[in-house]
Amino acid sequence: MRRIIAHRGLPQLAPENTLSAFEKMQDYQIEWFETDVSITKDEQVIIIHDDYLDRTTNQSGPLDQATSEIVDIADAGSWFDPSFKGERIPRLEELITFINQSGMNVNIELKAVTGATGNRLADSLVKQLSDAIQLINPAVKVIISSFNPLMLLKMKALQPQLEYAVLFENHTIYEDWPLIVDAIGANYVHLESDGLTQSLVKTVIERGYHLNVWTVNTKDRANELFNWGVEGIFTDNAENFVAKKTVVTSYE
């Protein structure tokens, strides 16, 4: 299996993690995409990667101090290109609607929540995502991933039937990594491409885990990883790895 996973949608063609970035995937033969869920101060679950609003919106400050009112007025498109001015940060329910309408399989990353209210917000994020996932078409494949083992454990307690993946950065993967994966009961390991060796790939596969690698933006590196036995790659330019859909026009 050689799985191409569109990382935050198609972020070379539209601002990452927006409905525009997701909708553009439908022009291509993309079967999987990845996105991130986080939560505001007043417990609104939204689709965003960073812990701060600054990089991808015209607002600033940490997400755990932002209210849903701030999120609603945030422009999540102009930073990318003026033509996307007014693009909104999607809410969780909009993501679920897109998944069901498109039928695409999805990897949802649970973002770790920090700060004084981190535990409360993390629990709320897990609970709201669990409730929302029950609305997804059962034919859609769902992987839940996170760098935070505790959030994965809590999510798995609510949704044991789902697939789970533990995310690792190469500088934080230690010899006890299998203990973490097994404690969660995850069947996927998601490793960072930079610095990843064939030896570690072999170890992960021999232990019986499925392996996806992030973030891979060149075909040479992708082919190398696939030849090592990696199942899937997360890429910022999935449009370069898959064919565009053919539009068939019928004439009466």
N, C-alpha and C positions, 0 to 999 in steps of 0.2 A: 504494500500500500504506500502510495506517495501522496500525502495529504498537503494541499496548499491552503493555508489559513490566512485570510485577509486581516491583517493586524490593524485594529481600530477602523475597519472599513477600507476605503481606498484613499489614504491620506496624501497621496501625490496628486489626486484629482479634486479633492474637496477637503475642507477642514476635518481633522480626525474626530472620530466619535460623535459625529453629527448625523442627522437623518440624511443629509445630502451625501455624505461619505458612504452611508449604508445603501442608499437607493442606487448609487452609481454601480454598485456590485451587480445589480440585476442586469446590466448590459453585458456581463461576462459569465462564463461557465464556472462560477465560484460556488462551491458547495459548503464551505466552512468560513466563518469569520469569528474574530475575537473582539471583545469589547470589555469595558471596565465599569463597575458600579461602585459608587461611593454615596455619601450621605451628608446632608447639611446640618447645621446647628439645630434646626427645628424638625429634623428627621424626615426630610424629603429625599428620596432615593433618586439619584441622577446619574447620567452617563458621562463620566469624565475620568481622565487618567491621573492627573496631578493632584497633589494635596492642596495646591494653591490655585487660585483663579487666574493668576497673572499671565501665564504663558499663552493660554488659548482663549482668553476673553478680554474684554475691555474693562473688566473689574479687577480688583486686587484683594489680597488677603487670603488667609487659610480657610479651607473649606469648612472646617468644624466651627468657624466663627461666622460663616455666611448663612443668611436666611434664604428661604425659598423666594422671597420678594427680590432679593439681590440676584439670585439665579435667573429669575424670570426676565429681568431687564438686561441681563448680560448678553453682549454681542459675541457670539462664538465663531464668527466667520470672517470679520474684516481683517484680522491679523493674517489670515491666509491669502485673501484676495478681496478687493473691494466689491467684486460681484457677489460675494457671499455675505454682504452686510445684512445684519438682522437675523442671521442664523442663530437658532436657540440651542441651549444645552438641553438635550432630550431628557425626559423623565422616564422612569422605569416602565410605566404603562405604554409609552410610545415604542420602546424597544420591543416589548412583548407583541404589540400589534404588528411591527415590522417583521418579526420572526415568523409569526403565523401567516402573514400575507405572502412572504417570500418563500417560506418553506426551507430556508437555509438552516443548516446545523450551526450551533453556536458554542463557543468557549467564553464563559462569563468569568472574568477575574474579579474576585472580591478584594477591594482595596482595604488595606489595613487602616484602621482609624486610630489616631493618636490624640494626645491632649488630655485635659482633666476629665472630660466627659467621654473619653474613648471607649470604655467598656460598655457604657449604656448605648452609645451610638452604634457600636459594632453589633451588639445584640439586636438592635432595631433593624439594622441593615440586613442581617442574616434572616430575621423573621419575615421582613417584607419581601426579600428575594424569594424565600421559600414559598410564600403565598402566591407570588406572581408566577413562579415556574409551573404551578399547577394549572395555569391557564394556557400553557404552551401545548400545541398540537402534539400528541404522543408520538407521532411519526418523526418528529424533529429530535435529533441527537443533541444532548446537552452535556458539556463538560464544565464543572465548576473548579476554578483554580485560584490559588492564592499563595503569597509568600508567608501568610500567617497561619500556622498549623491549628491554632485554637479556633479561629473562625471556620476553618474547614471541618473540624470536629463537630462544632455546633451545627453547621449546615448539614453534615452527614446524618446527624441525629434526627433532623427534621425530614430529610429527603434521602434515605439510604439507598434508593434505587438508582440514583444518578451516578455518573462517572466523575471521579475526583482526581485532580492533579496538584502536586506540590511543585511550586516554582522555586528554583534556586539560581542565585547568581554564582558565578564561578569562584569568587573570592569568599563566599560564605558556605560553600558545600564542603562539609567535613566528613571524616570517615564514618560518622554515625548517621549519615543521611538515610540509610535504609530503615533505621529504627523510627525515624520521623514518618516516613512514607507508610510503614507498616502500622504504626500507632493510629494513623488516620484511617487506614484501610483504603488508601488511594491506589488506583491501578495505573495512573499516568505519572510520569516525571517530566517536568518541563525545564530544560537546561538552557543556559546562555550560550550562544554560538561562539562569541569571542573567547578564545583560549580553550575551547572544548576539544578534547583529544579522543582519538579512536579507542583508546584503552578504556576511558570512562564510558563511552557509548556501549562498548562490548560488555562491560560490567553491568550496566543498567539492564540491557537486553537479556543477559544470561540470568539475571535475577527474576526475570519474568514480567518486568514492567513495560508498558507502552511508553514510547519516547517521542516527544515533540521538542523542537528547538527554536528558540527566539534569539534575535530577530535576523533573518537571513534575506539579504536583498540582491544577491548576485546568483546567477544560475550555476556558476562554477562551484561555489560553496554549497549550494543546494544539492547539486549532483554528488558532491563528495560525501555529504551527510547521508543522503539516500543510499549511496553505495556502502556506507558503514552500517546500514540497517535502521536508520532513523525513520520513523513512520511519517512524521509531518514537520513542516516548518511554518513559522509565523513570518510573514513578510509585509513590508510597507508598500510593496508594488506588485500585488497579486495580479494586476492587469498585464504584467509582463510574463507571467508564468502560465496563464490560461488563455484559451481562445475567447474571442468576442462572440456573443450569441448571434446567430444568423437570423435576420428578419425575413420572414417569408411573406411575400405579398401575393394575394390571390386576385385573379381578375375574373370578373363575371363574363 
